[in-house]
Amino acid sequence: MKIAKREDFALIFMSELSKYYPQKYISLSQIAKQAHLSSLFLKHIAAELLEKGLIESREGISGGYRLKKDPKDIPVSEIVSAISEGVVAPSCAHGGTCRIKKSSCSCLILWDKVNKNLFGFLKNISLSDFNKL
C-alpha cells in the first residue's frame, strides 16, 4: 500500500492555505516556495480541488487561492477523495491483467472495505486537526 504524492501534496497545499484563512488569497508560487513543492504539480492539484469546491481562486495582483470553508469544517477525507478515488487500489483497478471477474474478486471486496474504513477514519479528522499534528 502506498500513498501517492498527490494526496500528500493536496494535504500540504490545503494546510498552507489554511494558515491565511479567510484573510487573503495566496499565489501558487508562494505556496510552492513555502512548502518546497513543484508549482506545476500544485497547479494540477489546485485545479482538482477547485473543481471539487474545496478552494476558490481569484485572478489579478492580489489573486491566488484560498479555502472555501473554515479549516475545522473540511474533513481530510474530503481532500483525499477530491484527488483520488481511493487510497488503496489493487493493480487491476489501474489496467492490470487480472482475469478474475470484478464482481467475484475477494481482493477487490477486501480493498473496498479497507478504503471505506480508512475514509471513515479520515472523515473524523478536520484540516484544522491535521495542522496540529
N, C-alpha and C positions, 0 to 999 in steps of 0.2 A: 504494500500500500504506500502510495506516495502522494503528498500534497504538492500540487503544481505551483510554479512561481506565480501564476495568475491569481490564485486565491491569496497567497501571501501578499503580493503587491496590492491587491484590491483592499485588503485589510489595512496595510500601511498607508495607502492613499487616503482612505476614509478616516483613519486615525489622524493624519496630518490636517485634513480639512476640519476635523472636529475641534482642533486647537483654536480655530478662528471663528467658530460658530457662535452666533449668527452675524457677527460684525461685518466681515468683508469677504469678498471673493479672492481666491488665491490662484495665481497663474500656475500652469502646469510646470513650467520651467523652475519656478520657486520650489514647488513640492519635490520635483525630481532632485534638485540640488540638496534640499534639506534631508531627504530620505536616501540619498545616494542611489537613485534608481534611474533607469533609462527613460527619458521623456517620451521617446517614440513608443515604447511599450506601455507607458502610463496613458498615452493618448488613446490607445485601443481599449484599455480598461475603463477609462473615463467615458468613452462612447457607450460602452455596455451599461455602466452604472447610470448614465444619463437616460438611456433608453428605458431602463427599469424604474426610473423615477426616484432614485435614491439621492441624486445630486441635481443641481441646476447650474447653468452656465450663463455668462454674460460676456459679450464682446466689448472691446474697447480698452482704453488705457487703464481703467480701474476694473477690468473684467477678469475672468477666470472661472473657477468653480467653487461651489460651496454646498454644504449639506442641505437637503430639502427639509429635514426634520431634526429635532434635537437628538444628539448622540444617545441619550438614555432611552429614546424611543425607536432606535434602529437595532434589531437583533442581528448578531453576527451571522446567523443562518440566512438572513435576507441578503447580506452582502455576498456570501459564498454562493448561494443559489443564483444570484444575478450573473455570476461569472461562469459557473459550471453547472452541469446537470446533476452531478453527484460527485462526491469526493472519492468514493470507492467505485471503480468501474473495471469490470473484467475485460480482458483483451478483446473478446468478441463484440463488445459494445463499440469498439473503435475499428471495426472492419477485420477482426481476427478470422481465423479459418476454422472455427469450431463447427462441427457437423450436427450437434445436438439441437433439437428444436428449442427455441427460446421459451416456449410455453411449458416445457417439461424439464428445464435445466435447473438442477438443485443449486448450482453455483450462483446463478442469477437471482434466485429466490433468497439465498443467504446474503448476498451483497446488497440487495434491495432492503432487507431488514436492517443490515448494518447502517446503511445510509439513512433510513428513517430514524433509527435510534440516535445516530450522530447529529442529524439536523434537529431532532427533538432537544438534545442537549444544548446545541448552539443557539437554539431559539431562546433559551433562558439566560444568555449572556448578551448584554447590550454592548454597543460600541463604546459607551462610557465605561462599562466594566472592563472591556478589553484594554482600554487606555490605562487602567490601574494595575494591570498585570506586570 
